[in-house]
Amino acid sequence: MVFSLFNLNHPAHYISVGSISVSPGNLVMVVMAFVLFGLALTLPFPGHKSDKNGKE
């Protein structure tokens, strides 16, 4: 393959912990999903302001 940027002619790499094995690329995506989900739960909505009494 002349046009390939990466050599894909090798065995895949996996990270194994117990009975769970995941590829490094998928592990990065899962961690990013958890981080984004955590941020979505903790960050306030844009433009959301409350009064001094805690009411909108």
C-alpha positions in Angstrom: 0.0 0.0 0.0 1.7 3.1 -1.2 -0.8 5.6 0.1 -1.1 4.4 3.7 0.1 6.9 6.4 0.5 4.2 9.1 1.7 0.7 8.9 -1.4 -1.4 9.6 0.3 -4.7 9.1 0.9 -5.6 12.7 -1.2 -7.1 15.6 -3.6 -4.9 17.4 -2.7 -3.5 20.9 -5.1 -4.1 23.8 -5.1 -3.0 27.4 -6.3 -5.9 29.7 -7.6 -5.6 33.3 -9.1 -8.8 34.6 -11.6 -10.0 32.0 -11.9 -6.6 30.3 -9.8 -5.8 27.3 -10.0 -2.6 25.4 -8.0 -0.9 22.6 -6.2 2.3 23.5 -8.3 4.4 21.1 -11.6 3.1 22.5 -10.3 3.8 26.1 -9.5 7.4 25.2 -13.1 7.8 23.8 -14.7 6.3 26.9 -12.7 8.5 29.2 -13.6 11.6 27.1 -17.3 10.6 27.3 -17.1 10.4 31.1 -15.3 13.7 31.4 -17.9 15.5 29.1 -20.8 13.9 31.1 -19.3 15.0 34.4 -18.8 18.6 33.0 -22.4 18.6 31.7 -23.7 17.7 35.2 -21.5 20.2 37.1 -21.4 23.3 34.9 -24.3 25.7 34.9 -26.3 26.6 31.8 -25.0 29.7 30.0 -26.9 32.8 31.0 -28.5 31.1 34.0 -28.4 33.4 37.0 -30.2 33.2 40.3 -31.3 35.9 42.8 -29.9 36.3 46.2 -32.8 34.2 47.6 -31.9 31.3 45.3 -34.9 31.8 43.0 -34.6 32.3 39.3 
